[in-house]
Amino acid sequence: MQFEVKGTPFPVVVCNLEGGESMKCQKGAMTWMSPNMQMETSTGGIGKMFGKAFTGEALTENKYTAQGGQGMIAFGSGVPGNILPIDLSDGKTIVAQKRSFLASEAGVNMEIHFQKKGAAGLFGGEGFVMQKFSGKGYVFLEVDGSTVEYDLQPGQTMIVDTGNLAVMDSTVKMDIQMIKGLGNMLGGGEGLFNTVLTGPGRVWLQTMPVSTLAGAISPYIATGR
């Protein structure tokens, strides 16, 4: 499978498949394809259905297979931002914000990931339930706004505003930290908590969480201007 991410601010990933190769995607993600792509819709079993319900994904997923030769299929993002391709072929596992899954090769597995620390789930902005991806092949994730990547060394920490964490290696630990000072809490505009990430591992941060974007434009929608 060969791919190319194109377009802004609503990008698509265009995938070129060899005959017999398959792609899985979130419901409604396909934007265009060659006529020899065969579609099959499934739930993936009761366990996966419950997992998708927890993470906010549709209960069904679509599988597209190139029949009789090479095929092409494109998957489009539903929010302004980026499509992040991550190769899991080296045995790595990643954890992502819920509703981030766009599409993947057939060998990628998706399951729910529960935050072990309750406080991180309540106040970290990413919630108790996230998505965990493993297996073999590429997974394509939707990221809000632009993407900035950091490689944290063992014990190295980074403080991230609530909601700006998009993806992290499963080796990265996540916790929360209360903002110090009553004046900072009430007047700083940053909320009460920040997310604390501790290495080793890579983290991918998003510059404009869709919740922040919605809050920024809601006054104009309410007034009609």
WOJO-V707088 format. One record per residue. N is the residue number from 0. RES is the residue in three letters. SS is DSSP state (H for helix, E for strand, - for the rest). PHI is phi in whole degrees, 0 to 359 (* if undefined). PSI is psi in radians with two decimals (* if undefined). Layout:
n: (N	N)
res: (RES	RES)
ss: (SS	SS)
phi: (PHI	PHI)
psi: (PSI	PSI)
This chain:
n: (0	1	2	3	4	5	6	7	8	9	10	11	12	13	14	15	16	17	18	19	20	21	22	23	24	25	26	27	28	29	30	31	32	33	34	35	36	37	38	39	40	41	42	43	44	45	46	47	48	49	50	51	52	53	54	55	56	57	58	59	60	61	62	63	64	65	66	67	68	69	70	71	72	73	74	75	76	77	78	79	80	81	82	83	84	85	86	87	88	89	90	91	92	93	94	95	96	97	98	99	100	101	102	103	104	105	106	107	108	109	110	111	112	113	114	115	116	117	118	119	120	121	122	123	124	125	126	127	128	129	130	131	132	133	134	135	136	137	138	139	140	141	142	143	144	145	146	147	148	149	150	151	152	153	154	155	156	157	158	159	160	161	162	163	164	165	166	167	168	169	170	171	172	173	174	175	176	177	178	179	180	181	182	183	184	185	186	187	188	189	190	191	192	193	194	195	196	197	198	199	200	201	202	203	204	205	206	207	208	209	210	211	212	213	214	215	216	217	218	219	220	221	222	223	224)
res: (MET	GLN	PHE	GLU	VAL	LYS	GLY	THR	PRO	PHE	PRO	VAL	VAL	VAL	CYS	ASN	LEU	GLU	GLY	GLY	GLU	SER	MET	LYS	CYS	GLN	LYS	GLY	ALA	MET	THR	TRP	MET	SER	PRO	ASN	MET	GLN	MET	GLU	THR	SER	THR	GLY	GLY	ILE	GLY	LYS	MET	PHE	GLY	LYS	ALA	PHE	THR	GLY	GLU	ALA	LEU	THR	GLU	ASN	LYS	TYR	THR	ALA	GLN	GLY	GLY	GLN	GLY	MET	ILE	ALA	PHE	GLY	SER	GLY	VAL	PRO	GLY	ASN	ILE	LEU	PRO	ILE	ASP	LEU	SER	ASP	GLY	LYS	THR	ILE	VAL	ALA	GLN	LYS	ARG	SER	PHE	LEU	ALA	SER	GLU	ALA	GLY	VAL	ASN	MET	GLU	ILE	HIS	PHE	GLN	LYS	LYS	GLY	ALA	ALA	GLY	LEU	PHE	GLY	GLY	GLU	GLY	PHE	VAL	MET	GLN	LYS	PHE	SER	GLY	LYS	GLY	TYR	VAL	PHE	LEU	GLU	VAL	ASP	GLY	SER	THR	VAL	GLU	TYR	ASP	LEU	GLN	PRO	GLY	GLN	THR	MET	ILE	VAL	ASP	THR	GLY	ASN	LEU	ALA	VAL	MET	ASP	SER	THR	VAL	LYS	MET	ASP	ILE	GLN	MET	ILE	LYS	GLY	LEU	GLY	ASN	MET	LEU	GLY	GLY	GLY	GLU	GLY	LEU	PHE	ASN	THR	VAL	LEU	THR	GLY	PRO	GLY	ARG	VAL	TRP	LEU	GLN	THR	MET	PRO	VAL	SER	THR	LEU	ALA	GLY	ALA	ILE	SER	PRO	TYR	ILE	ALA	THR	GLY	ARG)
ss: (-	E	E	E	E	E	-	-	-	-	-	E	E	E	E	E	E	-	-	-	-	E	E	E	E	E	-	-	-	E	E	E	E	-	-	-	E	E	E	E	E	E	-	-	-	H	H	H	H	H	H	H	H	H	H	-	-	-	-	-	E	E	E	E	E	E	-	-	-	-	E	E	E	E	E	E	-	-	-	-	E	E	E	E	E	E	E	-	-	-	-	-	-	E	E	E	-	-	-	-	E	E	E	E	E	-	-	E	E	E	E	E	E	E	-	-	-	H	H	H	H	H	H	-	-	-	-	-	E	E	E	E	E	E	E	-	-	E	E	E	E	E	E	E	-	-	E	E	E	E	E	E	-	-	-	-	E	E	E	E	E	-	-	-	E	E	E	E	E	-	-	-	E	E	E	E	E	E	-	-	-	H	H	H	H	H	H	-	-	-	-	-	E	E	E	E	E	E	-	-	E	E	E	E	E	E	-	-	-	H	H	H	H	H	H	H	H	H	H	H	H	H	H	-	-)
phi: (*	244	215	211	269	228	87	211	274	248	282	232	247	261	248	253	250	281	304	89	285	231	230	252	209	292	305	83	279	293	250	203	197	285	292	266	274	265	260	220	256	212	266	80	104	299	300	292	298	297	298	293	298	295	268	86	280	297	287	247	228	253	242	241	235	285	254	71	139	294	223	226	211	238	238	249	286	265	226	294	166	232	253	259	270	230	270	260	294	273	89	284	232	237	238	229	299	295	70	272	294	249	198	199	289	297	277	270	252	239	215	281	230	265	296	290	262	301	297	296	289	286	243	281	94	263	88	297	252	234	249	244	237	211	111	223	120	269	241	246	243	274	239	281	73	272	242	235	250	230	249	277	278	305	83	285	242	218	261	235	296	306	92	272	280	259	213	211	298	294	281	279	265	240	216	235	220	285	292	276	93	298	297	295	296	278	246	280	74	252	82	261	227	239	269	248	249	234	285	269	137	268	230	243	254	250	276	218	306	298	294	293	299	298	294	289	262	299	298	285	291	294	269	78	235)
psi: (2.27	2.57	2.83	2.28	2.26	2.64	2.65	2.69	0.00	1.52	2.87	2.70	2.14	2.09	2.25	2.09	2.59	2.82	2.29	-0.24	2.61	2.71	2.52	2.61	2.82	2.63	2.23	0.10	-0.44	2.31	-0.71	2.82	2.86	2.73	-0.21	0.20	2.08	2.27	2.44	2.20	2.35	2.91	-0.40	0.13	2.84	-0.74	-0.79	-0.58	-0.78	-0.71	-0.72	-0.65	-0.69	-0.67	0.00	0.09	2.81	2.62	-0.32	2.77	2.69	2.42	2.26	2.27	2.33	2.09	2.31	0.37	-2.93	2.55	2.88	2.44	2.50	2.47	2.32	2.53	2.54	-0.09	2.69	2.19	-2.43	2.77	2.09	1.99	2.28	2.21	2.09	0.17	-0.35	0.22	0.12	2.82	2.40	2.74	2.30	2.80	2.60	2.68	0.28	-0.35	2.25	-0.98	2.92	2.90	2.83	-0.44	0.04	2.37	2.42	2.33	2.91	2.66	2.08	2.31	2.21	-0.55	2.08	-0.67	-0.68	-0.66	-0.65	-0.74	-0.07	-0.23	-0.32	-0.26	2.94	-0.65	2.20	-3.08	2.38	2.33	2.36	-3.09	-2.47	2.23	-3.05	2.47	2.46	2.13	2.53	2.24	2.34	2.22	-2.61	2.89	2.33	2.27	2.41	2.56	1.79	2.35	2.88	2.18	-0.19	2.37	2.75	2.37	2.21	2.39	2.60	2.22	-0.15	-0.12	2.16	-0.89	2.62	2.67	2.62	-0.25	-0.24	2.34	2.47	2.32	-3.12	2.76	2.23	2.43	2.34	2.45	2.19	-0.69	-0.70	-0.70	-0.80	-0.60	-0.08	-0.32	0.21	0.11	-2.91	-0.39	2.66	2.76	2.35	2.15	2.34	2.25	3.02	2.71	2.93	2.57	2.51	2.09	2.55	2.44	-0.40	1.46	2.50	-0.51	-0.66	-0.72	-0.75	-0.72	-0.57	-0.59	-0.19	-0.64	-0.58	-0.57	-0.70	-0.64	-0.24	0.25	*)
